[in-house]
Amino acid sequence: MKYCAFLRGVNVKGTNMKMADVCQVFKDAGVTDVTSVLASGNIVFSSDQAAEQLKQLLEESMSAYFSYEAFLFIRSADEVGFLKANIPFETDADFHVYAFIGAEGVEKILMDEFRNATQAPGEKAEIVNAVFYWRVPKGNTLDSSFGKVLGKKNLKDKMTSRNINTFEKILKKLG
């Protein structure tokens, strides 16, 4: 089965990794057809193992090799396609749209945090079939009230996010 692993916290805040090294760690862990998409920690690969087993194996392998506490979230090719196909917001050149990949139930935590945050004009959030989507004005992602919530330590093992444009690139690699 084809999968994509979405790594959390790669190439930010001092956690720097070359994607070639990350791909090698994945290969050494026994998965095949390994390739990276962008430098933000998106690894496409094949395996006969279940996603839950792969998550544990790959987190342990990444943690050991890079000497940090690795968190990653694995989705099948179909699940990545679903993420892209169900974006609830229209394309608008003035906004970024993100989808959040994470542990079961994290979308509710994120929606609660979003509702408690101050929103910029046009900033929105929606949950579609247990996936949290966020639309934010360009240039405000990290400075927004909700954007600051995303760095909370209590969320680091629960989710990661990607701009919707990243999903298009991943889907091309997944075939």
ABEGO torsion letter per residue (X at the ends): XBBBBBBBGBGBGGBBBBAAAAAAAAAAAGBBGBBBBEAAGBBBBBBABBAAAAAAAAAAAAAAAAGBBBBBBBBBAAAAAAAAAABABBBBAABBBBBBBBBBGAAAAAAAAAAABBBBBGBBBBBBGGBBBBBBBBGAAAABAAAAAAABAAAAAABBBBBAAAAAAAAAAAX
